[in-house]
Amino acid sequence: MSISIPPQTLTGRDPKLAARAVGLPHSPIRKLADDATAARKRGTKVYQLNIGQPDVPTPPQFFEALRSFSEPVLAYGHSKGHSDLLEAWSGYYARKGLDVLPSQIQITVGGSEALWFAFILICDPGDNVVVSEPFYTNYFSLAMAVGVQLHPVASDPSRGYPLPARRDLEAAIDDRTRGIMICSPNNPTGTVLTRDEIATVVQIAEERDLFILSDEVYREFCYEGTHTSIWQYPQAGNRAILLDSISKRFSACGARVGALVSRNATVMDGALRLGQARLCTATVEQIAAARLMDLGDDYYSALADEYKGRRDLMCERLGHMPGVRFEKPAGAFYLMATLPIDDADRFCRWMLTDFAYEQQTVMMAPGSGFYATPSRGREEVRIAYVLEKPELDKAMTTLAAGLEAYPGRRPA
Ligand SMILES: Cc1ncc(COP(=O)(O)O)c(C=O)c1O
């Protein structure tokens, strides 16, 4: 039987979309995708340094678990998450020295849904969350979609984007502020917050009665010093909500497995009710993710060594490009660089539409998309070092050639 749908059932004007939908920005990370496709069609090789898609193989245990799933029916799972995964994730935290019970974990569709749940749980429409900028661009869209505002506080590029000064964070808090958001290691800056910086956030949150949202999806990507988790501050107690994900640490972005973690029973109950509203997350991926949780230190140190090598190579190459300014990032796999150009949006597009060096070009994310303040980030780009060193090296040669040829180049 075939059902034919008339091509256009509506007459006249389309109904109006909600303002919050119309206002949603396109991801700066993905918005040049069509230009990249066109460049490839012209035969140009595009080094994709715009997106945090790790290229290291997903550990084989994940695929073995997928293949060995043998239930006759793929049924709905528990809204909180599969018990194997909750237990395994708690075990993973224990090995990291973090005492997290399975009951304190809500499994989500990636860290993205955990972020979304967190905004919904702590804010009513019109409330806001304070965050240092630049910040992970999707915070903006996820918050905006549920009527939450972000109050950005500028972080200083020349000092490697540390936590903004306490007085600046406090100045951004008003009577509709419900939380402070931190992300360490940071996307897009690669900054790893110090113990003292996190302690400052905890103190402010206590004094101003706020939640702390701590995005720790890059926990293992720390090349200088050690990672500090919000969970290590018992005094943050019921204020702390940790957002987590397997996407980056296990190179499993497509699995869509994340977690919201809190000691606050009311937060956990709210998260469960949100979980129930969307029934459950994908069962087989959760079972497979559970198999990754007991990977040993060898796995993580090999991962960190690989990315540290890439970071060092990239910093070495960028350091020789006239007029390019950056601070060596301590973690994650991103770097924000200030370039000697008129406008990063224009430059990143031009690299794809008008430029090629030996039939190659580089795709980067323009910096402005990581700022909520309209005037900021115009000369910055975010570069993700997610390619193997020989490829990254060629990408850097291509970027250097692009900077030389760009008509909107400023004198160094
Ligand atoms: C800082 C940060 N948080 C959260 C996420 C969400 O990741 P996912 O939904 O794949 O877990 C990302 C993805 O790039 C990220 O960079």
PDBQT file of the ligand as one rigid body, heavy atoms in Angstrom, charges set to zero:
ROOT
HETATM    1  C1  LIG A 501      32.460  21.065  27.299  1.00  0.00    +0.000 C 
HETATM    2  C2  LIG A 501      31.501  20.101  26.704  1.00  0.00    +0.000 A 
HETATM    3  N1  LIG A 501      30.468  19.692  27.431  1.00  0.00    +0.000 NA
HETATM    4  C3  LIG A 501      29.564  18.834  26.949  1.00  0.00    +0.000 A 
HETATM    5  C4  LIG A 501      29.669  18.355  25.668  1.00  0.00    +0.000 A 
HETATM    6  C5  LIG A 501      28.603  17.440  25.176  1.00  0.00    +0.000 C 
HETATM    7  O1  LIG A 501      29.082  16.246  24.694  1.00  0.00    +0.000 OA
HETATM    8  P1  LIG A 501      28.196  14.959  24.508  1.00  0.00    +0.000 P 
HETATM    9  O2  LIG A 501      26.764  15.363  24.431  1.00  0.00    +0.000 OA
HETATM   10  O3  LIG A 501      28.691  14.308  23.277  1.00  0.00    +0.000 OA
HETATM   11  O4  LIG A 501      28.452  14.136  25.719  1.00  0.00    +0.000 OA
HETATM   12  C6  LIG A 501      30.727  18.758  24.849  1.00  0.00    +0.000 A 
HETATM   13  C7  LIG A 501      30.863  18.305  23.452  1.00  0.00    +0.000 C 
HETATM   14  O5  LIG A 501      31.679  18.735  22.683  1.00  0.00    +0.000 OA
HETATM   15  C8  LIG A 501      31.672  19.648  25.395  1.00  0.00    +0.000 A 
HETATM   16  O6  LIG A 501      32.722  20.072  24.685  1.00  0.00    +0.000 OA
ENDROOT
TORSDOF 0
